[in-house]
Amino acid sequence: MKNIFINSKLAFTLAEVLITLGVIGIVAAMTLPAVINNSRNK
């Protein structure tokens, strides 16, 4: 029984994963238009 609890503390929770993906999505949404405009101008 102790091994189950020790291993579960090493994993990320669903909330942590969703928050991280949300932050990455926001950053990507902010940077992609600038990258597309730079490539069109060249």
N, CA, C and O atoms as a Tripos MOL2 file, in Angstrom:
@<TRIPOS>MOLECULE
protein
  168   167    42     0     0
PROTEIN
NO_CHARGES

@<TRIPOS>ATOM
      1 N           0.8130   -1.1890    0.0000 N.3       1 MET1
      2 CA          0.0000    0.0000    0.0000 C.3       1 MET1
      3 C           0.8650    1.2650    0.0000 C.2       1 MET1
      4 O           0.4930    2.2630   -0.6170 O.2       1 MET1
      5 N           1.9920    1.2320    0.6720 N.am      2 LYS2
      6 CA          2.8370    2.4240    0.7550 C.3       2 LYS2
      7 C           3.3970    2.8020   -0.6050 C.2       2 LYS2
      8 O           3.5650    3.9880   -0.8870 O.2       2 LYS2
      9 N           3.6930    1.8180   -1.4630 N.am      3 ASN3
     10 CA          4.2510    2.1210   -2.7790 C.3       3 ASN3
     11 C           3.2710    2.9070   -3.6430 C.2       3 ASN3
     12 O           3.6890    3.7460   -4.4410 O.2       3 ASN3
     13 N           1.9890    2.6490   -3.4980 N.am      4 ILE4
     14 CA          0.9840    3.3550   -4.2940 C.3       4 ILE4
     15 C           1.0000    4.8390   -3.9390 C.2       4 ILE4
     16 O           0.9550    5.6900   -4.8270 O.2       4 ILE4
     17 N           1.0620    5.1500   -2.6550 N.am      5 PHE5
     18 CA          1.0400    6.5480   -2.2450 C.3       5 PHE5
     19 C           2.3450    7.2580   -2.6050 C.2       5 PHE5
     20 O           2.3230    8.4390   -2.9520 O.2       5 PHE5
     21 N           3.4570    6.5760   -2.5310 N.am      6 ILE6
     22 CA          4.7360    7.1950   -2.8720 C.3       6 ILE6
     23 C           4.7730    7.5090   -4.3630 C.2       6 ILE6
     24 O           5.2180    8.5900   -4.7470 O.2       6 ILE6
     25 N           4.3190    6.5960   -5.2080 N.am      7 ASN7
     26 CA          4.3430    6.8130   -6.6530 C.3       7 ASN7
     27 C           3.3460    7.8800   -7.0790 C.2       7 ASN7
     28 O           3.6010    8.5920   -8.0510 O.2       7 ASN7
     29 N           2.2250    8.0160   -6.3930 N.am      8 SER8
     30 CA          1.2230    8.9910   -6.8010 C.3       8 SER8
     31 C           1.6880   10.4140   -6.5390 C.2       8 SER8
     32 O           1.2080   11.3410   -7.1910 O.2       8 SER8
     33 N           2.6050   10.6130   -5.6070 N.am      9 LYS9
     34 CA          3.0840   11.9670   -5.3330 C.3       9 LYS9
     35 C           4.0610   12.4420   -6.4030 C.2       9 LYS9
     36 O           4.3270   13.6400   -6.5010 O.2       9 LYS9
     37 N           4.5960   11.5350   -7.1980 N.am     10 LEU10
     38 CA          5.5260   11.9210   -8.2490 C.3      10 LEU10
     39 C           4.8070   12.3780   -9.5160 C.2      10 LEU10
     40 O           5.4280   12.9980  -10.3780 O.2      10 LEU10
     41 N           3.5360   12.0900   -9.6440 N.am     11 ALA11
     42 CA          2.7860   12.4160  -10.8480 C.3      11 ALA11
     43 C           2.1560   13.8020  -10.7350 C.2      11 ALA11
     44 O           1.9650   14.3230   -9.6360 O.2      11 ALA11
     45 N           1.8360   14.3910  -11.8930 N.am     12 PHE12
     46 CA          1.1440   15.6700  -11.9210 C.3      12 PHE12
     47 C          -0.3560   15.4350  -11.8280 C.2      12 PHE12
     48 O          -0.8680   14.4270  -12.3150 O.2      12 PHE12
     49 N          -1.0500   16.3660  -11.2020 N.am     13 THR13
     50 CA         -2.5050   16.2690  -11.1470 C.3      13 THR13
     51 C          -3.0880   16.7970  -12.4490 C.2      13 THR13
     52 O          -2.4090   17.4730  -13.2210 O.2      13 THR13
     53 N          -4.3460   16.4800  -12.6790 N.am     14 LEU14
     54 CA         -5.0180   16.9280  -13.8910 C.3      14 LEU14
     55 C          -5.0830   18.4480  -13.9410 C.2      14 LEU14
     56 O          -4.9260   19.0360  -15.0110 O.2      14 LEU14
     57 N          -5.3090   19.0860  -12.8110 N.am     15 ALA15
     58 CA         -5.3850   20.5530  -12.7770 C.3      15 ALA15
     59 C          -4.0520   21.1740  -13.1730 C.2      15 ALA15
     60 O          -4.0270   22.1560  -13.9160 O.2      15 ALA15
     61 N          -2.9610   20.6270  -12.6970 N.am     16 GLU16
     62 CA         -1.6380   21.1600  -13.0450 C.3      16 GLU16
     63 C          -1.3650   21.0350  -14.5340 C.2      16 GLU16
     64 O          -0.8200   21.9510  -15.1500 O.2      16 GLU16
     65 N          -1.7380   19.9140  -15.1050 N.am     17 VAL17
     66 CA         -1.5150   19.7010  -16.5380 C.3      17 VAL17
     67 C          -2.3690   20.6640  -17.3480 C.2      17 VAL17
     68 O          -1.8890   21.2430  -18.3230 O.2      17 VAL17
     69 N          -3.6330   20.8460  -16.9580 N.am     18 LEU18
     70 CA         -4.5130   21.7410  -17.7060 C.3      18 LEU18
     71 C          -4.0670   23.1930  -17.6050 C.2      18 LEU18
     72 O          -4.1410   23.9280  -18.5890 O.2      18 LEU18
     73 N          -3.6130   23.6130  -16.4460 N.am     19 ILE19
     74 CA         -3.1250   24.9860  -16.2860 C.3      19 ILE19
     75 C          -1.8930   25.2100  -17.1460 C.2      19 ILE19
     76 O          -1.7650   26.2470  -17.7970 O.2      19 ILE19
     77 N          -0.9900   24.2430  -17.1490 N.am     20 THR20
     78 CA          0.2200   24.3720  -17.9570 C.3      20 THR20
     79 C          -0.1170   24.4440  -19.4410 C.2      20 THR20
     80 O           0.4380   25.2740  -20.1610 O.2      20 THR20
     81 N          -1.0140   23.5890  -19.9030 N.am     21 LEU21
     82 CA         -1.4070   23.6270  -21.3080 C.3      21 LEU21
     83 C          -2.1130   24.9300  -21.6510 C.2      21 LEU21
     84 O          -1.9480   25.4530  -22.7530 O.2      21 LEU21
     85 N          -2.8940   25.4550  -20.7200 N.am     22 GLY22
     86 CA         -3.5580   26.7370  -20.9470 C.3      22 GLY22
     87 C          -2.5650   27.8710  -21.1020 C.2      22 GLY22
     88 O          -2.7190   28.7120  -21.9880 O.2      22 GLY22
     89 N          -1.5500   27.9070  -20.2560 N.am     23 VAL23
     90 CA         -0.5270   28.9580  -20.3430 C.3      23 VAL23
     91 C           0.2310   28.8390  -21.6580 C.2      23 VAL23
     92 O           0.4850   29.8440  -22.3220 O.2      23 VAL23
     93 N           0.5930   27.6180  -22.0360 N.am     24 ILE24
     94 CA          1.3030   27.4170  -23.3060 C.3      24 ILE24
     95 C           0.4200   27.8600  -24.4770 C.2      24 ILE24
     96 O           0.9080   28.4710  -25.4280 O.2      24 ILE24
     97 N          -0.8590   27.5580  -24.4090 N.am     25 GLY25
     98 CA         -1.7810   27.9710  -25.4730 C.3      25 GLY25
     99 C          -1.9020   29.4770  -25.5870 C.2      25 GLY25
    100 O          -1.9510   30.0140  -26.6930 O.2      25 GLY25
    101 N          -1.9520   30.1650  -24.4530 N.am     26 ILE26
    102 CA         -2.0470   31.6330  -24.4720 C.3      26 ILE26
    103 C          -0.7860   32.2380  -25.0680 C.2      26 ILE26
    104 O          -0.8590   33.1580  -25.8820 O.2      26 ILE26
    105 N           0.3610   31.7280  -24.6670 N.am     27 VAL27
    106 CA          1.6230   32.2480  -25.2010 C.3      27 VAL27
    107 C           1.7060   31.9850  -26.7050 C.2      27 VAL27
    108 O           2.1480   32.8510  -27.4610 O.2      27 VAL27
    109 N           1.2900   30.8150  -27.1370 N.am     28 ALA28
    110 CA          1.3250   30.4920  -28.5670 C.3      28 ALA28
    111 C           0.3690   31.3920  -29.3420 C.2      28 ALA28
    112 O           0.6980   31.8350  -30.4420 O.2      28 ALA28
    113 N          -0.8070   31.6690  -28.7870 N.am     29 ALA29
    114 CA         -1.7750   32.5260  -29.4700 C.3      29 ALA29
    115 C          -1.2560   33.9520  -29.5940 C.2      29 ALA29
    116 O          -1.6010   34.6540  -30.5450 O.2      29 ALA29
    117 N          -0.4400   34.3850  -28.6550 N.am     30 MET30
    118 CA          0.1080   35.7370  -28.7080 C.3      30 MET30
    119 C           1.2830   35.8390  -29.6830 C.2      30 MET30
    120 O           1.4800   36.8830  -30.3040 O.2      30 MET30
    121 N           2.0510   34.7820  -29.8220 N.am     31 THR31
    122 CA          3.2730   34.8670  -30.6320 C.3      31 THR31
    123 C           3.0650   34.4500  -32.0900 C.2      31 THR31
    124 O           3.7850   34.9280  -32.9670 O.2      31 THR31
    125 N           2.1150   33.5840  -32.3630 N.am     32 LEU32
    126 CA          1.9370   33.1030  -33.7400 C.3      32 LEU32
    127 C           1.6010   34.2080  -34.7370 C.2      32 LEU32
    128 O           2.1620   34.1950  -35.8320 O.2      32 LEU32
    129 N           0.7250   35.1590  -34.4330 N.am     33 PRO33
    130 CA          0.4600   36.2170  -35.4190 C.3      33 PRO33
    131 C           1.7130   37.0210  -35.7750 C.2      33 PRO33
    132 O           1.8990   37.3910  -36.9340 O.2      33 PRO33
    133 N           2.5640   37.2900  -34.8010 N.am     34 ALA34
    134 CA          3.7910   38.0360  -35.0840 C.3      34 ALA34
    135 C           4.7220   37.2190  -35.9760 C.2      34 ALA34
    136 O           5.3440   37.7650  -36.8860 O.2      34 ALA34
    137 N           4.8180   35.9290  -35.7230 N.am     35 VAL35
    138 CA          5.6860   35.0700  -36.5420 C.3      35 VAL35
    139 C           5.1520   34.9840  -37.9660 C.2      35 VAL35
    140 O           5.9310   35.0080  -38.9200 O.2      35 VAL35
    141 N           3.8550   34.8880  -38.1190 N.am     36 ILE36
    142 CA          3.2580   34.8030  -39.4610 C.3      36 ILE36
    143 C           3.4820   36.1160  -40.2190 C.2      36 ILE36
    144 O           3.8010   36.0970  -41.4080 O.2      36 ILE36
    145 N           3.3180   37.2410  -39.5440 N.am     37 ASN37
    146 CA          3.5410   38.5340  -40.2060 C.3      37 ASN37
    147 C           4.9840   38.7040  -40.6120 C.2      37 ASN37
    148 O           5.2590   39.2350  -41.6880 O.2      37 ASN37
    149 N           5.9130   38.2710  -39.7850 N.am     38 ASN38
    150 CA          7.3260   38.3750  -40.1360 C.3      38 ASN38
    151 C           7.6670   37.5200  -41.3510 C.2      38 ASN38
    152 O           8.4540   37.9320  -42.2030 O.2      38 ASN38
    153 N           7.0830   36.3440  -41.4300 N.am     39 SER39
    154 CA          7.3840   35.4670  -42.5640 C.3      39 SER39
    155 C           6.7420   36.0110  -43.8380 C.2      39 SER39
    156 O           7.2990   35.8300  -44.9210 O.2      39 SER39
    157 N           5.5930   36.6680  -43.7410 N.am     40 ARG40
    158 CA          4.9500   37.2440  -44.9290 C.3      40 ARG40
    159 C           5.7350   38.4440  -45.4420 C.2      40 ARG40
    160 O           5.8320   38.6570  -46.6510 O.2      40 ARG40
    161 N           6.2990   39.2310  -44.5210 N.am     41 ASN41
    162 CA          7.0380   40.4150  -44.9220 C.3      41 ASN41
    163 C           8.3500   40.0610  -45.6200 C.2      41 ASN41
    164 O           8.8490   40.8320  -46.4390 O.2      41 ASN41
    165 N           8.8990   38.9110  -45.3000 N.am     42 LYS42
    166 CA         10.1530   38.4970  -45.9280 C.3      42 LYS42
    167 C           9.8300   37.8630  -47.2450 C.2      42 LYS42
    168 O          10.7340   37.4320  -47.9610 O.2      42 LYS42
@<TRIPOS>BOND
     1     1     2 1
     2     2     3 1
     3     3     4 2
     4     3     5 am
     5     5     6 1
     6     6     7 1
     7     7     8 2
     8     7     9 am
     9     9    10 1
    10    10    11 1
    11    11    12 2
    12    11    13 am
    13    13    14 1
    14    14    15 1
    15    15    16 2
    16    15    17 am
    17    17    18 1
    18    18    19 1
    19    19    20 2
    20    19    21 am
    21    21    22 1
    22    22    23 1
    23    23    24 2
    24    23    25 am
    25    25    26 1
    26    26    27 1
    27    27    28 2
    28    27    29 am
    29    29    30 1
    30    30    31 1
    31    31    32 2
    32    31    33 am
    33    33    34 1
    34    34    35 1
    35    35    36 2
    36    35    37 am
    37    37    38 1
    38    38    39 1
    39    39    40 2
    40    39    41 am
    41    41    42 1
    42    42    43 1
    43    43    44 2
    44    43    45 am
    45    45    46 1
    46    46    47 1
    47    47    48 2
    48    47    49 am
    49    49    50 1
    50    50    51 1
    51    51    52 2
    52    51    53 am
    53    53    54 1
    54    54    55 1
    55    55    56 2
    56    55    57 am
    57    57    58 1
    58    58    59 1
    59    59    60 2
    60    59    61 am
    61    61    62 1
    62    62    63 1
    63    63    64 2
    64    63    65 am
    65    65    66 1
    66    66    67 1
    67    67    68 2
    68    67    69 am
    69    69    70 1
    70    70    71 1
    71    71    72 2
    72    71    73 am
    73    73    74 1
    74    74    75 1
    75    75    76 2
    76    75    77 am
    77    77    78 1
    78    78    79 1
    79    79    80 2
    80    79    81 am
    81    81    82 1
    82    82    83 1
    83    83    84 2
    84    83    85 am
    85    85    86 1
    86    86    87 1
    87    87    88 2
    88    87    89 am
    89    89    90 1
    90    90    91 1
    91    91    92 2
    92    91    93 am
    93    93    94 1
    94    94    95 1
    95    95    96 2
    96    95    97 am
    97    97    98 1
    98    98    99 1
    99    99   100 2
   100    99   101 am
   101   101   102 1
   102   102   103 1
   103   103   104 2
   104   103   105 am
   105   105   106 1
   106   106   107 1
   107   107   108 2
   108   107   109 am
   109   109   110 1
   110   110   111 1
   111   111   112 2
   112   111   113 am
   113   113   114 1
   114   114   115 1
   115   115   116 2
   116   115   117 am
   117   117   118 1
   118   118   119 1
   119   119   120 2
   120   119   121 am
   121   121   122 1
   122   122   123 1
   123   123   124 2
   124   123   125 am
   125   125   126 1
   126   126   127 1
   127   127   128 2
   128   127   129 am
   129   129   130 1
   130   130   131 1
   131   131   132 2
   132   131   133 am
   133   133   134 1
   134   134   135 1
   135   135   136 2
   136   135   137 am
   137   137   138 1
   138   138   139 1
   139   139   140 2
   140   139   141 am
   141   141   142 1
   142   142   143 1
   143   143   144 2
   144   143   145 am
   145   145   146 1
   146   146   147 1
   147   147   148 2
   148   147   149 am
   149   149   150 1
   150   150   151 1
   151   151   152 2
   152   151   153 am
   153   153   154 1
   154   154   155 1
   155   155   156 2
   156   155   157 am
   157   157   158 1
   158   158   159 1
   159   159   160 2
   160   159   161 am
   161   161   162 1
   162   162   163 1
   163   163   164 2
   164   163   165 am
   165   165   166 1
   166   166   167 1
   167   167   168 2
@<TRIPOS>SUBSTRUCTURE
     1 MET1         2 RESIDUE 1 A MET
     2 LYS2         6 RESIDUE 1 A LYS
     3 ASN3        10 RESIDUE 1 A ASN
     4 ILE4        14 RESIDUE 1 A ILE
     5 PHE5        18 RESIDUE 1 A PHE
     6 ILE6        22 RESIDUE 1 A ILE
     7 ASN7        26 RESIDUE 1 A ASN
     8 SER8        30 RESIDUE 1 A SER
     9 LYS9        34 RESIDUE 1 A LYS
    10 LEU10       38 RESIDUE 1 A LEU
    11 ALA11       42 RESIDUE 1 A ALA
    12 PHE12       46 RESIDUE 1 A PHE
    13 THR13       50 RESIDUE 1 A THR
    14 LEU14       54 RESIDUE 1 A LEU
    15 ALA15       58 RESIDUE 1 A ALA
    16 GLU16       62 RESIDUE 1 A GLU
    17 VAL17       66 RESIDUE 1 A VAL
    18 LEU18       70 RESIDUE 1 A LEU
    19 ILE19       74 RESIDUE 1 A ILE
    20 THR20       78 RESIDUE 1 A THR
    21 LEU21       82 RESIDUE 1 A LEU
    22 GLY22       86 RESIDUE 1 A GLY
    23 VAL23       90 RESIDUE 1 A VAL
    24 ILE24       94 RESIDUE 1 A ILE
    25 GLY25       98 RESIDUE 1 A GLY
    26 ILE26      102 RESIDUE 1 A ILE
    27 VAL27      106 RESIDUE 1 A VAL
    28 ALA28      110 RESIDUE 1 A ALA
    29 ALA29      114 RESIDUE 1 A ALA
    30 MET30      118 RESIDUE 1 A MET
    31 THR31      122 RESIDUE 1 A THR
    32 LEU32      126 RESIDUE 1 A LEU
    33 PRO33      130 RESIDUE 1 A PRO
    34 ALA34      134 RESIDUE 1 A ALA
    35 VAL35      138 RESIDUE 1 A VAL
    36 ILE36      142 RESIDUE 1 A ILE
    37 ASN37      146 RESIDUE 1 A ASN
    38 ASN38      150 RESIDUE 1 A ASN
    39 SER39      154 RESIDUE 1 A SER
    40 ARG40      158 RESIDUE 1 A ARG
    41 ASN41      162 RESIDUE 1 A ASN
    42 LYS42      166 RESIDUE 1 A LYS
